[in-house]
Amino acid sequence: MATLSWIGSICVALFFITGPINQLVIEKMGYKYMLATGTILCSAALILASFATQVWHVFLTQGVMFGLGASFVSLPCIGAPQQWFSERRGLAVGISFAGSGVGGLVISNISMAAINTVGYRWALRIDGIIVFVLLSFATCFVRPFGDVKKTGGGRKIINWYLFKNPMFTVLFFHGLVTTFGYMTPYFLLPSHANALNLDPWVGTNLSAIMSAVNAVARVCTGYMGDKFGRFNSLFFCTFMCGLTCLVIWTNVHNEATLWVFAVLYGFFGGGYVALFPTVQPQVVGLEHISPAVGLLYTTNIFGYLFGTPIATELINKTTPPNYVNAAIWAGCTIVVGSFFAGWVRILKGGWKWVKV
């Protein structure tokens, strides 16, 4: 199981670490061919994984191949909505990002039904077909606002000139610090439910409910960003994410409080995911958005790979395992991350309350 768990980690690592490299790829291939390549890689990875007979087969398919394909798909889909919208950018990005939450919720249920009906091999093939069809639509319709142009930093994997912008540097650290705590509740709430001796149904469905709330929140908070300011809303949602961990998760002792935390965290977490990309064009300008997106999302690799293992280690330091330690870890890292969001907001709009 420990070996298999690394497959998901490799997939996530490749998804984020290839961000700066993909800027060069998108300049060379353009949106359409990059999306088409990602579509083929993702769908083929799932279908080929269904024929795997050894662990290394799964590493190459669901780990490496799918991770690369997902990274090819992500950059155009993150960057395009920001280019086409200005006044309603938050709502547009929120709607587009909500698709990933809805998709995860729907496909997970389809996969479970397929596994129970036709077995896991055919479930992977069905998933591969679904991914191919849906991403083919994205390939046909997602396009940049105008032609993809070379960035001012030249053909470099890492465009260091972006760090000359103080707001970009602070936003970079906002993403880096926040992700160390952000995924911890998603991974640990099911086991927390089991530790409380709750019905197995609770642990199984907590993540699904959080994903559903997260998807709805991305649309709502996207609109909130357009209404009250995207920098204001990003700071508020990120801070509330951390606060719910410190105030509610640390005091979860029964099913009711666990559900309250799951819903609130899912909502404010959706706000963080939806609003983080909407402020990027206001920080670097649309002409630099592709290299900026690549760099900013590369920071996620460290938090997603090491944040939850650190929280798990803190839980296991006590006997019996104490989830309060994980809640404090997640809450503190996210709150510190929110201070960076507040710093960016001050750099952009000053200390006075204004829509920014």
C-alpha positions as CSV (number, residue, x, y, z in Angstrom):
1,M,0.0,0.0,0.0
2,A,2.9,2.4,0.8
3,T,4.3,1.7,-2.7
4,L,1.0,2.3,-4.4
5,S,0.4,5.5,-2.5
6,W,3.4,7.0,-4.2
7,I,1.6,6.7,-7.6
8,G,-0.8,9.5,-6.7
9,S,2.1,11.6,-5.3
10,I,4.1,11.2,-8.5
11,C,1.0,12.3,-10.5
12,V,0.5,15.4,-8.4
13,A,4.2,16.2,-8.4
14,L,4.4,16.0,-12.2
15,F,1.2,18.0,-12.5
16,F,2.7,21.0,-10.6
17,I,6.4,20.8,-11.3
18,T,6.0,21.0,-15.0
19,G,4.3,24.3,-14.8
20,P,7.2,26.5,-15.9
21,I,8.2,24.0,-18.6
22,N,4.7,24.1,-20.0
23,Q,5.0,27.8,-20.7
24,L,7.6,26.9,-23.4
25,V,5.4,24.1,-24.7
26,I,2.4,26.4,-25.0
27,E,4.4,29.0,-26.9
28,K,5.6,26.2,-29.3
29,M,2.3,24.3,-29.7
30,G,-0.4,26.7,-28.9
31,Y,-3.6,26.0,-26.8
32,K,-5.3,23.6,-29.2
33,Y,-2.4,21.2,-29.8
34,M,-1.3,21.3,-26.1
35,L,-4.9,20.4,-25.0
36,A,-5.1,17.7,-27.7
37,T,-1.8,16.2,-26.4
38,G,-3.0,16.3,-22.8
39,T,-6.3,14.7,-23.8
40,I,-4.6,11.8,-25.5
41,L,-2.1,11.3,-22.6
42,C,-4.8,11.4,-19.9
43,S,-7.3,9.1,-21.6
44,A,-4.6,6.7,-22.8
45,A,-3.0,6.6,-19.3
46,L,-6.3,5.3,-17.8
47,I,-7.0,2.8,-20.5
48,L,-3.4,1.4,-20.5
49,A,-3.5,1.2,-16.7
50,S,-6.4,-1.2,-17.1
51,F,-4.0,-3.7,-18.7
52,A,-1.3,-3.4,-16.0
53,T,0.0,-6.6,-14.5
54,Q,2.8,-5.1,-12.4
55,V,3.2,-2.1,-10.1
56,W,5.7,-0.3,-12.4
57,H,3.1,-0.4,-15.2
58,V,0.8,1.6,-13.0
59,F,3.6,4.0,-12.1
60,L,4.2,4.8,-15.8
61,T,0.5,5.1,-16.7
62,Q,-1.5,6.5,-13.8
63,G,1.6,8.2,-12.3
64,V,3.8,9.6,-15.0
65,M,1.6,9.6,-18.1
66,F,-1.6,10.9,-16.4
67,G,0.4,13.5,-14.5
68,L,2.0,14.9,-17.6
69,G,-1.3,14.9,-19.5
70,A,-3.1,16.7,-16.7
71,S,-0.4,19.3,-16.6
72,F,-0.8,19.9,-20.3
73,V,-4.5,20.4,-19.9
74,S,-4.4,22.6,-16.8
75,L,-2.4,25.6,-18.0
76,P,-4.6,26.5,-20.9
77,C,-7.8,25.9,-18.9
78,I,-6.5,28.1,-16.0
79,G,-5.2,30.9,-18.2
80,A,-8.0,31.2,-20.8
81,P,-10.9,32.4,-18.6
82,Q,-8.7,35.1,-17.1
83,Q,-8.0,36.5,-20.5
84,W,-11.5,36.6,-21.8
85,F,-13.1,38.3,-18.8
86,S,-12.3,41.5,-16.8
87,E,-15.3,42.8,-14.9
88,R,-16.7,39.3,-14.3
89,R,-13.4,37.5,-14.1
90,G,-14.1,36.1,-10.7
91,L,-17.4,34.6,-11.6
92,A,-16.0,33.2,-14.9
93,V,-13.0,31.5,-13.2
94,G,-15.3,30.3,-10.4
95,I,-17.6,28.6,-12.8
96,S,-14.7,27.0,-14.8
97,F,-13.1,25.8,-11.6
98,A,-16.3,24.4,-10.3
99,G,-16.2,21.9,-13.1
100,S,-13.3,20.0,-11.4
101,G,-15.3,19.7,-8.2
102,V,-18.4,18.5,-9.9
103,G,-16.3,16.2,-12.1
104,G,-14.5,14.6,-9.2
105,L,-17.8,14.0,-7.4
106,V,-19.5,12.5,-10.4
107,I,-16.7,10.4,-11.8
108,S,-15.8,8.9,-8.4
109,N,-19.4,7.6,-8.1
110,I,-19.3,6.3,-11.7
111,S,-16.0,4.6,-11.0
112,M,-17.3,2.9,-7.8
113,A,-20.5,1.7,-9.6
114,A,-18.4,0.4,-12.5
115,I,-16.0,-1.4,-10.2
116,N,-18.9,-3.1,-8.4
117,T,-20.5,-4.0,-11.7
118,V,-17.8,-4.9,-14.3
119,G,-14.6,-4.8,-12.2
120,Y,-11.7,-2.3,-11.8
121,R,-10.1,-2.9,-15.2
122,W,-13.3,-1.9,-17.2
123,A,-13.9,0.9,-14.7
124,L,-10.5,2.4,-15.8
125,R,-11.4,2.0,-19.4
126,I,-14.8,3.7,-18.9
127,D,-13.0,6.5,-17.0
128,G,-10.6,6.8,-19.9
129,I,-13.4,7.2,-22.4
130,I,-15.2,9.8,-20.3
131,V,-12.0,11.8,-19.9
132,F,-11.4,11.6,-23.7
133,V,-14.9,12.9,-24.6
134,L,-14.9,15.7,-22.0
135,L,-11.4,16.9,-22.7
136,S,-12.1,16.8,-26.5
137,F,-14.8,19.5,-25.9
138,A,-12.2,21.6,-24.1
139,T,-9.7,21.1,-27.0
140,C,-12.3,22.4,-29.4
141,F,-13.5,25.4,-27.4
142,V,-10.8,26.6,-25.1
143,R,-8.6,29.2,-26.8
144,P,-6.6,32.3,-25.7
145,F,-7.7,35.9,-26.2
146,G,-5.6,36.6,-29.3
147,D,-2.4,34.8,-30.3
148,V,-0.1,33.2,-27.7
149,K,3.0,35.4,-27.6
150,K,6.4,34.9,-26.2
151,T,6.9,36.4,-22.8
152,G,9.2,39.3,-22.1
153,G,11.6,37.0,-20.2
154,G,12.5,35.0,-23.3
155,R,12.6,31.3,-23.6
156,K,13.4,30.4,-20.0
157,I,12.0,27.6,-17.9
158,I,11.8,29.9,-14.9
159,N,11.1,33.6,-15.7
160,W,13.0,35.2,-12.8
161,Y,12.0,38.7,-13.9
162,L,8.6,38.1,-12.4
163,F,10.1,38.2,-8.9
164,K,11.1,41.8,-9.5
165,N,7.4,42.5,-8.9
166,P,7.0,42.6,-5.1
167,M,3.3,41.7,-5.4
168,F,4.2,38.6,-7.4
169,T,6.8,37.5,-4.8
170,V,4.4,37.9,-1.9
171,L,1.6,36.0,-3.9
172,F,4.2,33.3,-4.6
173,F,4.7,32.8,-0.8
174,H,1.0,32.9,-0.2
175,G,0.5,29.9,-2.4
176,L,3.6,28.1,-1.0
177,V,2.6,28.4,2.6
178,T,-1.2,27.9,2.3
179,T,-0.9,24.6,0.4
180,F,0.9,23.0,3.4
181,G,-2.3,23.0,5.2
182,Y,-5.0,23.2,2.6
183,M,-5.3,19.5,1.6
184,T,-4.9,18.2,5.2
185,P,-8.7,18.1,6.0
186,Y,-9.6,16.5,2.7
187,F,-7.2,13.6,3.4
188,L,-7.7,13.2,7.2
189,L,-11.4,13.8,7.8
190,P,-12.4,10.3,6.8
191,S,-10.0,8.7,9.2
192,H,-11.0,11.2,11.9
193,A,-14.6,10.0,11.5
194,N,-13.4,6.4,11.9
195,A,-11.4,7.4,15.0
196,L,-14.7,8.8,16.5
197,N,-16.3,5.4,15.8
198,L,-18.9,7.0,13.5
199,D,-20.9,5.1,10.9
200,P,-18.6,4.1,8.0
201,W,-20.9,6.0,5.7
202,V,-19.8,9.3,7.3
203,G,-16.1,8.7,6.6
204,T,-16.8,7.6,3.0
205,N,-19.0,10.6,2.1
206,L,-17.2,13.4,4.0
207,S,-14.8,14.1,1.1
208,A,-17.6,13.9,-1.4
209,I,-19.7,16.4,0.4
210,M,-16.7,18.7,0.8
211,S,-16.1,18.5,-2.9
212,A,-19.7,19.3,-3.7
213,V,-19.7,22.3,-1.4
214,N,-16.4,23.3,-2.7
215,A,-17.7,23.4,-6.3
216,V,-20.7,25.6,-5.4
217,A,-18.5,27.9,-3.3
218,R,-16.2,28.5,-6.3
219,V,-19.1,30.1,-8.2
220,C,-20.4,32.0,-5.2
221,T,-17.0,33.3,-4.1
222,G,-16.1,34.2,-7.6
223,Y,-19.1,36.5,-7.8
224,M,-18.1,37.8,-4.3
225,G,-14.7,38.7,-5.7
226,D,-16.2,40.7,-8.5
227,K,-18.5,42.4,-6.1
228,F,-16.2,43.2,-3.2
229,G,-12.8,42.9,-4.7
230,R,-10.8,39.8,-5.5
231,F,-7.8,40.6,-3.2
232,N,-10.2,41.4,-0.3
233,S,-12.1,38.1,-1.0
234,L,-9.0,36.0,-1.3
235,F,-7.7,37.2,2.0
236,F,-11.1,36.7,3.7
237,C,-11.6,33.1,2.3
238,T,-8.1,32.0,3.1
239,F,-8.2,33.4,6.6
240,M,-11.6,31.8,7.3
241,C,-10.2,28.4,6.0
242,G,-7.5,28.6,8.7
243,L,-9.9,29.9,11.4
244,T,-12.4,27.0,10.9
245,C,-9.5,24.6,11.4
246,L,-8.4,26.3,14.6
247,V,-11.9,27.0,16.1
248,I,-14.1,24.1,14.8
249,W,-11.8,21.2,13.8
250,T,-9.9,21.3,17.1
251,N,-13.2,20.9,18.9
252,V,-14.8,18.1,16.8
253,H,-16.0,15.4,19.2
254,N,-19.2,14.2,17.4
255,E,-20.7,13.8,14.0
256,A,-22.6,17.1,14.0
257,T,-19.5,19.2,14.5
258,L,-17.6,17.2,12.0
259,W,-20.2,17.9,9.3
260,V,-20.3,21.6,10.3
261,F,-16.5,21.8,9.8
262,A,-16.7,19.9,6.5
263,V,-19.3,22.2,5.0
264,L,-17.6,25.5,6.2
265,Y,-14.1,24.4,5.2
266,G,-15.4,23.1,1.9
267,F,-17.0,26.5,1.2
268,F,-14.1,28.8,2.2
269,G,-11.6,26.3,0.6
270,G,-13.5,26.7,-2.7
271,G,-13.1,30.4,-2.4
272,Y,-9.4,30.1,-2.0
273,V,-9.1,27.8,-5.1
274,A,-11.4,30.1,-7.2
275,L,-9.9,33.4,-6.2
276,F,-6.2,32.7,-6.2
277,P,-6.1,32.6,-10.1
278,T,-8.3,35.7,-10.5
279,V,-5.8,38.1,-8.8
280,Q,-2.9,36.9,-10.9
281,P,-3.7,39.0,-14.0
282,Q,-4.0,42.1,-11.7
283,V,-0.5,41.3,-10.3
284,V,1.5,40.6,-13.5
285,G,-0.7,41.7,-16.3
286,L,-2.3,39.4,-19.0
287,E,0.9,39.5,-21.1
288,H,2.7,37.6,-18.4
289,I,-0.1,35.4,-17.2
290,S,1.1,32.1,-18.6
291,P,4.6,32.0,-17.0
292,A,3.1,33.5,-13.8
293,V,0.5,30.7,-13.6
294,G,3.2,28.1,-14.2
295,L,5.4,29.4,-11.4
296,L,2.6,30.1,-8.9
297,Y,1.2,26.6,-9.2
298,T,4.6,25.0,-9.0
299,T,4.7,26.1,-5.4
300,N,1.8,23.7,-4.7
301,I,4.0,20.6,-5.1
302,F,5.8,21.2,-1.7
303,G,2.6,21.7,0.3
304,Y,0.7,18.9,-1.4
305,L,3.6,16.4,-1.0
306,F,4.7,17.2,2.5
307,G,1.8,19.1,4.2
308,T,-0.4,16.1,5.0
309,P,2.5,13.7,5.9
310,I,3.6,16.3,8.5
311,A,0.0,16.5,9.9
312,T,-0.2,12.7,10.0
313,E,3.1,12.5,11.9
314,L,1.8,15.0,14.4
315,I,-1.3,12.8,14.9
316,N,0.7,9.7,15.5
317,K,2.9,11.4,18.1
318,T,0.2,10.8,20.7
319,T,-1.5,7.7,21.9
320,P,-4.3,7.4,21.0
321,P,-3.9,9.5,17.8
322,N,-4.9,13.1,18.4
323,Y,-6.4,15.0,15.4
324,V,-6.2,18.3,17.3
325,N,-2.5,18.5,16.4
326,A,-3.3,18.1,12.7
327,A,-6.0,20.8,13.0
328,I,-3.6,23.2,14.6
329,W,-1.0,22.5,11.9
330,A,-3.4,23.0,9.1
331,G,-5.0,26.1,10.7
332,C,-1.7,27.8,11.5
333,T,-0.2,27.3,8.1
334,I,-3.3,28.5,6.3
335,V,-3.7,31.6,8.6
336,V,0.0,32.5,7.9
337,G,-0.7,32.0,4.2
338,S,-3.6,34.4,4.5
339,F,-1.3,37.1,5.9
340,F,0.6,37.0,2.7
341,A,-2.7,37.4,0.8
342,G,-3.4,40.4,3.1
343,W,0.0,41.8,2.3
344,V,-0.6,41.6,-1.4
345,R,-3.9,43.3,-0.9
346,I,-2.2,46.2,1.0
347,L,0.4,46.5,-1.7
348,K,-2.3,46.7,-4.3
349,G,-4.9,49.0,-2.5
350,G,-3.2,50.4,0.6
351,W,-4.6,50.3,4.1
352,K,-8.0,51.9,3.4
353,W,-11.0,49.7,2.8
354,V,-11.6,49.9,-0.9
355,K,-12.7,47.4,-3.6
356,V,-9.5,45.8,-4.8
